Amino acid sequence: MDQYELDLLEKYSATDPDLKSLWEDHVLYSKQVDKLATKAFRTPTEEQTLKQLKKQKLEVKTQLMEMLDRLKTQ
C-alpha cells in the first residue's frame, strides 16, 4: 500500500465505519501472521492456521483496495 492510499485511509476511516473496520481487520491479521511466521518451528495446526490467516488477510486487503479505488475516483 502506498502513501497516497494510507492518506486516503486516514482521511475516510473517520467517517466510513466499513473502511475503518476493514483496516483494523487487516492490521490484526497482519500481526497474527507475523507472530506465527517468525516462529522457528510450527506445528501442523499452526501451519494450517498461518495459511488461513494469510488467506483472510488477502481477502480483507482486496476489499480494502476496492473501497480505496472507488474513493480515488470521487
One Martini backbone bead per residue (centre of mass of N, CA, C, O) as a GRO file, in nm:
protein
   74
    1MET     BB    1   0.096   0.037   0.024
    2ASP     BB    2   0.068   0.356  -0.030
    3GLN     BB    3   0.059   0.677   0.082
    4TYR     BB    4  -0.206   0.760  -0.054
    5GLU     BB    5  -0.375   0.529   0.068
    6LEU     BB    6  -0.317   0.601   0.363
    7ASP     BB    7  -0.443   0.881   0.348
    8LEU     BB    8  -0.726   0.785   0.276
    9LEU     BB    9  -0.771   0.619   0.526
   10GLU     BB   10  -0.744   0.850   0.727
   11LYS     BB   11  -0.968   1.032   0.608
   12TYR     BB   12  -1.222   0.802   0.586
   13SER     BB   13  -1.235   0.632   0.858
   14ALA     BB   14  -1.398   0.841   1.032
   15THR     BB   15  -1.670   0.812   0.825
   16ASP     BB   16  -1.603   0.491   0.760
   17PRO     BB   17  -1.669   0.198   0.916
   18ASP     BB   18  -1.589  -0.013   0.700
   19LEU     BB   19  -1.304   0.083   0.649
   20LYS     BB   20  -1.205   0.068   0.939
   21SER     BB   21  -1.260  -0.236   0.981
   22LEU     BB   22  -1.077  -0.343   0.756
   23TRP     BB   23  -0.817  -0.222   0.863
   24GLU     BB   24  -0.820  -0.363   1.139
   25ASP     BB   25  -0.818  -0.648   1.024
   26HIS     BB   26  -0.554  -0.628   0.869
   27VAL     BB   27  -0.374  -0.568   1.113
   28LEU     BB   28  -0.442  -0.821   1.274
   29TYR     BB   29  -0.352  -1.032   1.065
   30SER     BB   30  -0.064  -0.932   1.040
   31LYS     BB   31   0.021  -0.988   1.332
   32GLN     BB   32  -0.045  -1.293   1.330
   33VAL     BB   33   0.138  -1.372   1.099
   34ASP     BB   34   0.404  -1.269   1.219
   35LYS     BB   35   0.402  -1.444   1.470
   36LEU     BB   36   0.400  -1.722   1.320
   37ALA     BB   37   0.635  -1.674   1.108
   38THR     BB   38   0.870  -1.639   1.342
   39LYS     BB   39   0.865  -1.918   1.401
   40ALA     BB   40   1.075  -2.181   1.389
   41PHE     BB   41   0.836  -2.374   1.487
   42ARG     BB   42   0.557  -2.559   1.348
   43THR     BB   43   0.273  -2.686   1.363
   44PRO     BB   44   0.028  -2.810   1.172
   45THR     BB   45  -0.182  -2.617   1.292
   46GLU     BB   46  -0.017  -2.356   1.250
   47GLU     BB   47   0.006  -2.381   0.946
   48GLN     BB   48  -0.296  -2.367   0.891
   49THR     BB   49  -0.344  -2.096   1.030
   50LEU     BB   50  -0.152  -1.933   0.853
   51LYS     BB   51  -0.298  -1.980   0.586
   52GLN     BB   52  -0.570  -1.860   0.676
   53LEU     BB   53  -0.468  -1.576   0.752
   54LYS     BB   54  -0.357  -1.503   0.473
   55LYS     BB   55  -0.627  -1.525   0.329
   56GLN     BB   56  -0.782  -1.315   0.497
   57LYS     BB   57  -0.592  -1.079   0.446
   58LEU     BB   58  -0.632  -1.074   0.138
   59GLU     BB   59  -0.936  -1.028   0.135
   60VAL     BB   60  -0.931  -0.760   0.290
   61LYS     BB   61  -0.740  -0.609   0.099
   62THR     BB   62  -0.919  -0.626  -0.148
   63GLN     BB   63  -1.155  -0.466  -0.029
   64LEU     BB   64  -0.993  -0.216   0.043
   65MET     BB   65  -0.895  -0.148  -0.246
   66GLU     BB   66  -1.175  -0.111  -0.367
   67MET     BB   67  -1.255   0.127  -0.189
   68LEU     BB   68  -1.016   0.310  -0.267
   69ASP     BB   69  -1.076   0.323  -0.569
   70ARG     BB   70  -1.346   0.469  -0.535
   71LEU     BB   71  -1.226   0.718  -0.385
   72LYS     BB   72  -1.034   0.815  -0.614
   73THR     BB   73  -1.286   0.883  -0.819
   74GLN     BB   74  -1.421   1.124  -0.636
   0.00000   0.00000   0.00000
